[in-house]
Amino acid sequence: MIQELKTVVCVEDEAEMIELVKLILNAKQGFEVHGALGGQVGLEKIAEIQPDLVLLDLMMPEIDGWQVYQSMRVDPVMNSIPVIIVTAKAQSIDKVLGLHIAKVDDYLTKPFSPQQLLASVHKVLGRTAAES
């Protein structure tokens, strides 16, 4: 049985981090990952692709992750796409703001293990790692 790949857009200002995410969430794991360098490119790519999930860095020049997230939430095309924040901002207050105030779907701090990323993605997409 051929499983349909889930589409993920990784919005990040570091090309190396996008490549790492692509390595972890490859087709073998059931994902097609599109990278977007920076917030503006990310918003355009999210609107164009309408992915199953967005991985979003917070600290980016020009348009930061919170601005991208807010833009997504007011856009009828993008407002229901789940978002996992992937950031170096590891303070407890940042996580509380993200999960409880902004209502992101999950909050993952860098550095993370491949297992942590996969677990977060599967949790948000309503699947368990055992199903893949």
SULTAPE-V181879 format. One line per field, one symbol per residue. phi: phi as a letter, one per 40 degrees, with the letter a starting at -180 (. if undefined). burial: b if it has 16 or more other C-alpha atoms within 10 Angstrom, else e. A space follows every 50 residues. Layout:
BEGIN
phi: ???
burial: ???
END
This chain:
BEGIN
phi: .ccccccbbbcacbdcccccccccbcdccgbbbbcbcgcccccccccccf ccabbbcccbcgbccccccccccccccbcbccbbcbaccbcdccccdccb ccgccabbcccbcdcccccccccccgbbcccc
burial: eeeeebbbbbbbbeeeebeebbebbebeeebbbbbbebbbebbebbeeeb bbbbbbbbbbeebbbbebbeebeeeeebeeebbbbbbebeeeeebeebbe eeebbbbbbeeeeeeebbebbbebeeeeeeee
END
